Amino acid sequence: MSADHTSGSSSRAVPDPPVEETVPPDPGRGRQWAVADLRITTKALPEHNRRRNRAMLLQTLFHEGPRSRADIARGSGLNKVTVSAIVGDLIEQGILVEAGHSTDVRVGKPATLVAIDDDSRSVISLDLSDALSFRGAVMNLRSRASHQLQVDVRTERGDAAIARVMALAEELLAQAPAPVLGIGVGSPGVVDRTGVVRFAPHLGWFHADLRGALSERFGLPVHVVNDANGMALAVHTFRENDGRSILIVTIQRGAGAGLIVGESLIDGMDFTAGEIGHVVVDPRRETDCLCGRAGCLDSIVAVPAIRRRLDAGEDRQVVMDDAADALAAAVAPIISLLGATHVVIVGPEDVYDEDFARRTREHLAERTFPSTTSSIGVDIASDGGLLALQGPLVAVLSAELGIS
């Protein structure tokens, strides 16, 4: 296990008590994290008003910066008494702090600003998407990492792979400088809303209760998200976005996709939305896939498949154009059906570069109606490693604080 220490504490963080809830939660909060309306922008119904109003307040401060209580009330439509009560509770819990006075020129005493204390809580974020290793980080609420670790995973499968996840989480928890809000995990494969990894053949996981195992071991809130969905959440939360639909394509051991349309993450009734790796793009091709079929996207674009062909001496231009064409064949129907206007490809930069993005866009144009792809952007994520850690962080922020 290798480590990258940028700062940290030598003592284990003690889990903080959960944020007080005095009213029933939102409908559907029994699942591990919300995937419907990513940002709460309307006042709540009576049966779940406190949670939603608190989330709306935290969303405002997270994305717009320090505000006075009066400004929060005006912007949200909440009354001043409600805002003051929520702010008081969050200050007592240490999540909010008073941050000086407003510089606005107004009659009377300057208003006191309140802000989120980004370092008030730590989040353990685990990225299991890489073909050769698991990574993890201790992050603050704004995704600044105080400590990072990486462990090689080359032959571990099934329970042995889960044991590696446990060891990684345990070591990171020991370095958390603040009370831990929760553990977030980005896993390849089909992940349901209870945190069970239903199908991740590259790791030998079939109905593996990853959330349950981590929760039982550490006694903390745990939220498991498909790695591609997590990256889509990260782009939505931490990147400038004009509201266009985003398609995140991750390529490591296999290929997956995360899709946000408007303000909603699409995961599907059976949590298989975005599982493009086992789409058969060329049934005539003699390539074997772990699912047992020939011609799957995974067998053409996955990192191990690409590297095998390159190591065997095939021309790089031919190999990468073949992979770009296969990827375009898999995602063109998604773009045409749901109107995604921005595709972000995440994978090892020595394999998937700007030339690969260009080739993918050209093949998309060949496979779709011109007006569909005339304005579409296809980019390589230069910070894919950070996105992979920010995704699990957002899963925790969304479930525990209502921030996304």
C-alpha positions as CSV (number, residue, x, y, z in Angstrom):
1,M,0.0,0.0,0.0
2,S,1.4,3.4,-1.0
3,A,0.5,6.7,0.5
4,D,0.4,10.3,-0.4
5,H,0.4,12.5,2.7
6,T,-0.5,16.1,2.3
7,S,-1.6,16.6,5.9
8,G,-3.6,14.7,8.5
9,S,-4.0,13.6,12.0
10,S,-2.6,10.5,13.7
11,S,-5.7,9.8,15.8
12,R,-8.8,8.0,14.7
13,A,-11.8,10.3,14.1
14,V,-14.8,9.6,16.4
15,P,-18.1,9.4,14.4
16,D,-20.2,12.5,15.1
17,P,-23.8,12.0,16.1
18,P,-26.2,12.2,13.1
19,V,-27.7,15.6,12.4
20,E,-30.9,15.9,14.5
21,E,-34.1,15.1,12.7
22,T,-37.4,16.1,14.4
23,V,-39.7,15.4,11.5
24,P,-40.3,12.4,9.2
25,P,-37.8,12.2,6.4
26,D,-38.6,12.7,2.7
27,P,-40.5,9.9,1.0
28,G,-38.0,7.4,-0.4
29,R,-35.3,8.3,2.1
30,G,-35.1,4.7,3.1
31,R,-32.7,4.2,0.2
32,Q,-29.1,5.1,0.7
33,W,-29.0,8.4,-1.3
34,A,-31.4,10.5,-3.3
35,V,-31.2,10.4,-7.1
36,A,-34.3,12.3,-8.1
37,D,-34.1,16.1,-7.8
38,L,-30.4,16.7,-7.3
39,R,-30.8,20.3,-6.0
40,I,-33.7,21.3,-3.8
41,T,-35.1,24.6,-5.0
42,T,-38.7,24.7,-3.6
43,K,-40.2,24.9,-0.1
44,A,-41.1,21.6,1.6
45,L,-44.3,19.9,2.3
46,P,-45.2,19.8,6.0
47,E,-44.4,16.1,6.5
48,H,-40.7,16.6,5.6
49,N,-40.2,20.3,5.8
50,R,-37.3,20.4,8.3
51,R,-35.0,18.2,6.2
52,R,-35.8,19.8,3.0
53,N,-35.6,23.4,4.3
54,R,-32.2,22.6,5.9
55,A,-31.0,21.1,2.6
56,M,-32.2,24.1,0.7
57,L,-30.3,26.4,3.1
58,L,-27.1,24.3,2.9
59,Q,-27.4,24.2,-0.9
60,T,-27.5,28.0,-1.1
61,L,-24.5,28.4,1.2
62,F,-22.5,25.7,-0.6
63,H,-23.0,27.0,-4.1
64,E,-23.4,30.8,-3.5
65,G,-21.1,31.4,-0.5
66,P,-21.7,33.2,2.8
67,R,-25.1,34.9,3.2
68,S,-27.0,36.7,6.0
69,R,-30.0,35.1,7.6
70,A,-32.2,37.7,6.0
71,D,-30.7,37.1,2.5
72,I,-31.3,33.4,2.9
73,A,-34.9,34.0,3.9
74,R,-35.5,36.3,0.9
75,G,-33.8,33.9,-1.6
76,S,-35.5,30.7,-0.3
77,G,-39.0,32.0,0.6
78,L,-38.6,30.6,4.1
79,N,-39.6,32.9,7.0
80,K,-36.9,34.5,9.1
81,V,-37.8,32.5,12.2
82,T,-37.4,29.2,10.4
83,V,-34.0,30.3,8.9
84,S,-32.8,31.5,12.3
85,A,-33.7,28.2,13.9
86,I,-32.0,26.0,11.2
87,V,-28.9,28.2,11.2
88,G,-28.8,28.1,15.0
89,D,-28.9,24.3,15.0
90,L,-26.2,24.0,12.3
91,I,-23.9,26.4,14.2
92,E,-24.4,24.4,17.3
93,Q,-23.4,21.2,15.4
94,G,-20.4,23.0,14.0
95,I,-21.4,22.7,10.3
96,L,-22.0,26.5,10.0
97,V,-20.0,29.4,11.3
98,E,-20.5,33.1,11.5
99,A,-18.3,34.7,8.9
100,G,-18.1,38.4,9.6
101,H,-20.4,41.2,8.5
102,S,-22.0,42.0,5.2
103,T,-20.3,44.8,3.2
104,D,-23.6,45.8,1.5
105,V,-24.4,49.4,2.2
106,R,-27.7,49.4,4.0
107,V,-29.5,51.4,6.7
108,G,-28.9,50.0,10.2
109,K,-26.5,47.5,11.7
110,P,-24.5,45.4,9.2
111,A,-25.9,41.9,8.8
112,T,-23.9,38.9,10.1
113,L,-23.0,36.4,7.5
114,V,-23.1,32.6,7.9
115,A,-21.0,30.1,6.0
116,I,-20.4,26.4,5.8
117,D,-17.3,25.3,7.7
118,D,-15.7,23.1,5.0
119,D,-13.5,21.4,7.5
120,S,-16.2,20.7,10.1
121,R,-16.6,17.1,8.8
122,S,-14.5,14.6,7.1
123,V,-15.7,12.2,4.4
124,I,-13.9,8.9,3.5
125,S,-14.1,8.5,-0.3
126,L,-13.2,5.2,-1.9
127,D,-12.7,4.8,-5.7
128,L,-12.8,1.1,-6.8
129,S,-12.9,1.8,-10.5
130,D,-9.2,1.5,-11.5
131,A,-8.2,-1.7,-13.3
132,L,-5.2,-2.3,-11.1
133,S,-5.8,-0.5,-7.7
134,F,-8.2,0.8,-5.2
135,R,-7.8,4.5,-4.1
136,G,-9.1,6.4,-1.2
137,A,-9.0,9.8,0.3
138,V,-10.0,11.7,3.5
139,M,-11.8,14.8,2.1
140,N,-13.5,17.8,3.6
141,L,-16.9,19.0,2.5
142,R,-15.4,20.9,-0.4
143,S,-13.4,17.9,-1.7
144,R,-10.0,19.0,-0.5
145,A,-8.1,15.8,0.3
146,S,-6.0,15.8,3.5
147,H,-4.8,12.2,3.0
148,Q,-4.7,9.8,0.2
149,L,-3.9,6.1,-0.1
150,Q,-3.7,3.5,-2.9
151,V,-3.6,-0.2,-2.7
152,D,-2.8,-2.6,-5.6
153,V,-5.6,-5.0,-6.6
154,R,-4.4,-7.4,-9.2
155,T,-5.7,-10.9,-8.3
156,E,-8.1,-10.2,-5.4
157,R,-11.7,-11.1,-6.2
158,G,-14.8,-11.7,-4.2
159,D,-14.3,-11.6,-0.4
160,A,-10.6,-10.9,-0.8
161,A,-11.4,-7.7,-2.7
162,I,-13.9,-6.7,0.0
163,A,-11.2,-7.2,2.6
164,R,-9.0,-4.8,0.7
165,V,-11.7,-2.2,0.7
166,M,-12.1,-2.7,4.5
167,A,-8.4,-2.3,5.1
168,L,-8.2,0.9,2.9
169,A,-11.2,2.4,4.8
170,E,-9.8,1.6,8.2
171,E,-6.4,3.2,7.4
172,L,-8.1,6.4,6.1
173,L,-10.4,6.6,9.1
174,A,-7.4,6.7,11.3
175,Q,-6.2,9.9,9.5
176,A,-9.5,11.8,9.6
177,P,-8.9,15.3,11.1
178,A,-12.6,15.9,11.9
179,P,-15.7,13.9,12.8
180,V,-16.6,11.6,9.9
181,L,-19.9,12.4,8.2
182,G,-19.8,9.1,6.3
183,I,-18.0,6.7,3.9
184,G,-18.7,7.0,0.2
185,V,-17.8,4.3,-2.3
186,G,-17.6,4.4,-6.1
187,S,-17.8,0.9,-7.4
188,P,-17.9,-0.5,-11.0
189,G,-20.9,-2.6,-11.9
190,V,-24.6,-2.6,-11.1
191,V,-25.1,-1.0,-7.7
192,D,-28.6,-0.8,-6.2
193,R,-29.9,1.8,-3.8
194,T,-29.3,-0.3,-0.8
195,G,-25.6,-0.4,-1.5
196,V,-25.5,-3.9,-2.8
197,V,-23.2,-4.4,-5.8
198,R,-25.3,-6.8,-7.8
199,F,-23.0,-7.4,-10.7
200,A,-19.3,-6.5,-11.0
201,P,-17.7,-9.6,-12.6
202,H,-14.2,-8.0,-12.9
203,L,-14.1,-8.0,-9.1
204,G,-16.0,-11.2,-8.6
205,W,-18.9,-9.5,-6.9
206,F,-22.4,-10.8,-7.4
207,H,-24.9,-9.4,-4.9
208,A,-22.1,-8.3,-2.6
209,D,-23.5,-6.2,0.3
210,L,-20.7,-3.7,0.3
211,R,-22.6,-1.1,2.2
212,G,-23.7,-3.6,4.9
213,A,-20.2,-4.8,5.4
214,L,-18.7,-1.4,5.8
215,S,-21.6,-0.1,8.0
216,E,-21.3,-3.1,10.3
217,R,-17.5,-2.8,10.6
218,F,-17.3,0.9,11.2
219,G,-20.7,2.0,12.5
220,L,-20.9,5.0,10.1
221,P,-23.3,6.0,7.3
222,V,-22.1,4.3,4.1
223,H,-23.3,5.2,0.6
224,V,-22.3,3.2,-2.4
225,V,-22.7,4.5,-5.9
226,N,-21.8,3.2,-9.4
227,D,-18.5,4.8,-10.3
228,A,-19.8,6.4,-13.5
229,N,-22.9,7.8,-11.8
230,G,-20.7,9.1,-9.1
231,M,-18.6,11.0,-11.6
232,A,-21.7,12.5,-13.2
233,L,-22.7,13.7,-9.7
234,A,-19.2,15.2,-9.2
235,V,-19.4,17.1,-12.5
236,H,-22.9,18.3,-11.5
237,T,-21.8,19.5,-8.1
238,F,-18.2,20.7,-8.5
239,R,-18.0,21.9,-12.1
240,E,-19.6,24.9,-13.9
241,N,-22.6,23.5,-15.8
242,D,-25.1,25.4,-17.9
243,G,-27.9,22.8,-17.2
244,R,-27.2,20.7,-20.3
245,S,-27.5,17.0,-20.1
246,I,-24.2,15.3,-19.3
247,L,-23.0,11.8,-20.2
248,I,-20.0,10.6,-18.3
249,V,-18.3,7.5,-19.9
250,T,-15.7,5.7,-17.7
251,I,-13.3,3.2,-19.1
252,Q,-11.2,1.0,-16.9
253,R,-11.7,-2.7,-16.5
254,G,-14.8,-2.2,-18.5
255,A,-17.0,0.7,-19.7
256,G,-19.8,2.4,-17.9
257,A,-21.8,5.6,-18.2
258,G,-23.5,8.1,-15.9
259,L,-26.2,10.3,-17.3
260,I,-27.7,13.5,-15.8
261,V,-30.7,14.9,-17.7
262,G,-31.6,18.3,-16.4
263,E,-31.4,18.0,-12.7
264,S,-31.9,14.2,-12.5
265,L,-29.5,11.3,-12.4
266,I,-30.8,8.5,-14.4
267,D,-30.2,5.1,-12.8
268,G,-33.2,3.0,-14.0
269,M,-35.6,0.7,-12.3
270,D,-33.1,-2.1,-12.0
271,F,-30.1,0.3,-11.5
272,T,-28.7,-0.8,-14.8
273,A,-29.0,2.6,-16.7
274,G,-25.5,3.3,-18.0
275,E,-24.4,-0.3,-18.1
276,I,-23.1,0.1,-21.7
277,G,-20.1,-2.3,-21.3
278,H,-22.2,-5.3,-22.3
279,V,-23.9,-3.7,-25.2
280,V,-23.1,-5.9,-28.2
281,V,-21.7,-3.4,-30.8
282,D,-20.4,-6.0,-33.2
283,P,-21.9,-9.5,-32.9
284,R,-19.6,-10.8,-35.7
285,R,-16.4,-10.0,-33.9
286,E,-14.6,-12.9,-32.2
287,T,-14.0,-11.2,-28.9
288,D,-14.9,-12.9,-25.6
289,C,-16.5,-11.0,-22.7
290,L,-16.9,-12.0,-19.1
291,C,-20.7,-12.0,-19.7
292,G,-20.2,-14.9,-22.1
293,R,-21.1,-13.0,-25.3
294,A,-19.0,-11.9,-28.3
295,G,-18.7,-8.3,-29.5
296,C,-19.4,-6.5,-26.3
297,L,-18.2,-2.9,-25.9
298,D,-16.1,-4.0,-22.9
299,S,-14.1,-6.5,-25.0
300,I,-13.1,-3.7,-27.4
301,V,-12.6,-0.5,-25.4
302,A,-11.6,-1.7,-21.9
303,V,-8.1,-0.8,-20.8
304,P,-6.8,-4.4,-20.6
305,A,-8.2,-5.1,-24.1
306,I,-6.6,-2.0,-25.6
307,R,-3.2,-2.7,-24.0
308,R,-3.2,-6.3,-25.1
309,R,-3.6,-5.2,-28.8
310,L,-1.0,-2.5,-28.5
311,D,1.5,-4.8,-26.8
312,A,0.9,-7.3,-29.6
313,G,2.2,-4.7,-32.0
314,E,-1.0,-3.5,-33.6
315,D,-1.0,0.0,-35.0
316,R,-2.2,2.5,-32.4
317,Q,-4.2,4.6,-34.8
318,V,-6.1,1.5,-36.0
319,V,-6.7,0.2,-32.4
320,M,-7.9,3.6,-31.1
321,D,-10.1,4.3,-34.1
322,D,-11.7,0.9,-33.7
323,A,-12.4,1.6,-30.0
324,A,-13.8,5.1,-30.8
325,D,-16.2,3.6,-33.4
326,A,-17.3,0.9,-30.9
327,L,-17.9,3.5,-28.2
328,A,-19.9,5.7,-30.6
329,A,-22.0,2.7,-31.6
330,A,-23.0,2.2,-27.9
331,V,-23.7,5.8,-26.9
332,A,-25.3,7.2,-30.1
333,P,-28.7,5.8,-29.2
334,I,-28.5,7.3,-25.7
335,I,-27.6,10.7,-27.2
336,S,-30.4,10.6,-29.7
337,L,-33.0,9.4,-27.3
338,L,-32.2,11.5,-24.3
339,G,-30.5,14.6,-25.8
340,A,-27.2,14.5,-24.0
341,T,-25.2,17.4,-25.2
342,H,-21.9,16.9,-23.4
343,V,-19.9,13.7,-23.3
344,V,-17.0,13.4,-20.9
345,I,-14.6,10.4,-21.2
346,V,-12.7,9.3,-18.1
347,G,-9.9,6.8,-18.4
348,P,-6.1,6.5,-18.3
349,E,-4.6,9.5,-20.1
350,D,-1.9,7.4,-21.7
351,V,-4.7,5.4,-23.5
352,Y,-7.6,7.8,-24.0
353,D,-6.5,11.2,-25.2
354,E,-7.8,14.2,-27.1
355,D,-7.3,12.3,-30.4
356,F,-9.6,9.5,-29.1
357,A,-12.2,12.2,-28.2
358,R,-12.0,13.6,-31.7
359,R,-12.4,10.2,-33.3
360,T,-15.4,9.4,-31.0
361,R,-17.1,12.6,-32.0
362,E,-16.5,11.9,-35.7
363,H,-18.0,8.4,-35.4
364,L,-21.0,9.8,-33.4
365,A,-21.6,12.2,-36.3
366,E,-21.7,9.3,-38.7
367,R,-24.2,7.4,-36.6
368,T,-26.7,10.2,-35.7
369,F,-28.9,12.8,-37.3
370,P,-26.7,15.9,-38.0
371,S,-28.9,18.2,-35.8
372,T,-28.5,15.8,-32.9
373,T,-24.7,16.0,-32.7
374,S,-24.0,19.4,-34.2
375,S,-23.6,21.0,-30.8
376,I,-22.4,18.0,-28.8
377,G,-19.0,18.3,-27.0
378,V,-16.8,15.2,-26.5
379,D,-14.0,15.8,-24.0
380,I,-11.4,13.9,-22.1
381,A,-11.5,14.6,-18.3
382,S,-8.1,15.8,-17.4
383,D,-9.0,15.4,-13.7
384,G,-10.7,12.0,-13.9
385,G,-8.9,10.8,-10.8
386,L,-10.3,13.6,-8.8
387,L,-13.8,13.1,-10.2
388,A,-13.7,9.5,-9.2
389,L,-13.1,10.5,-5.6
390,Q,-15.6,13.5,-5.6
391,G,-18.4,11.2,-6.8
392,P,-18.6,9.1,-3.6
393,L,-18.1,12.4,-1.6
394,V,-21.2,13.8,-3.3
395,A,-23.2,10.6,-2.5
396,V,-22.5,11.2,1.2
397,L,-23.1,15.0,1.0
398,S,-26.4,14.4,-0.7
399,A,-27.7,11.8,1.7
400,E,-26.5,13.3,4.9
401,L,-26.7,17.1,4.3
402,G,-28.8,17.4,1.1
403,I,-26.0,19.0,-0.8
404,S,-25.3,18.1,-4.4
